[in-house]
Amino acid sequence: MDIDSIDHHIRALTNQHTQLERDLEKMLKQKSWNEYEAENIKKQKLRIKDELSRMYRLRHDKMNEVEWD
């Protein structure tokens, strides 16, 4: 995976995380909301954050590889 592909994946993940955050905020503003659904969204957000961390680390490593070549 090259740096441009990693950057694209990071942007896509960031957009997904933002949308989940909006969905969660919208849900929690309702008088009654489904606790299971809220927990599911929170878990999805955590998985995306983990994936973002991996992508940022991979991007950093790839950028350092380029400097050494």
Number of C-alpha atoms within 10 A of each C-alpha: 8 10 15 10 11 17 14 11 15 20 13 13 18 16 12 15 21 13 13 18 15 12 13 19 12 11 16 14 9 9 6 8 13 11 11 9 12 17 12 13 17 16 12 15 21 13 13 18 15 12 15 20 13 13 18 15 12 16 20 12 12 15 13 11 10 8 7 6 5
